[in-house]
Amino acid sequence: MFKNVLIAEDHESASISIRKTLTDLGVPTPDFAYYCDEALKRISIANKHNRPYELLVTDLFFEPDDNPQQLPGGEALIAAVRAAQPDLRVLVFSAEHKAGVIEPLFEKLKIDGYVRKARHDAQELRTAIETIFAGKVHYPTHLRQVTARKNAYDFTELDIMIISLLSQGVLQKNIPDHLQQNNMVPSALSSVEKRLKQMRDALKFSKNEQLVVFCRDMGII
């Protein structure tokens, strides 16, 4: 199991929960930082002393206070860490649930795992740490579910335009006018209704509002 772990978390209760999970796994006294700048500084110092951290557990959101920071949040911290110590394992522990936010963390920043702060998160946190220690990547359960649903339908440029217009408050009956203005075809109301039904059926939604929320969460619009 990991021996040298750093926790970056500005909420003490969450930090205590993470430390307890690590202790239960046999990790001796993990270090912690309440600010992203502090976390990066600790990582740099550890590297200089040839005792680098093996795992960083970080939140995404850090509440600003009277102590100005160069790194405003976890995403900026991870990007800086990838430059300072590319092989450092990174586990994100955050309340963020939107796939459109989480997926780029895996794709662009190459994080090793994500656990959403929610009910029963302690068990998933333990599982994630064990999975990462074994050299594997831990995808959150809810992300696997929404990604599978997203893959059930191949969104076209026209689909995205229709959903975007709905999200902006444009009435369904007025969407054809906007499509025509943007040279999008087909633009007839019957075609719009058909596309919306196809999307709802494929994604198992009964209302357009559900479709719009889903597409926002997935980063489609």
Order of alpha helices (4+ residues) and beta strands (2+ residues): beta-alpha-beta-alpha-beta-alpha-beta-alpha-beta-alpha-alpha-alpha-alpha-alpha-alpha
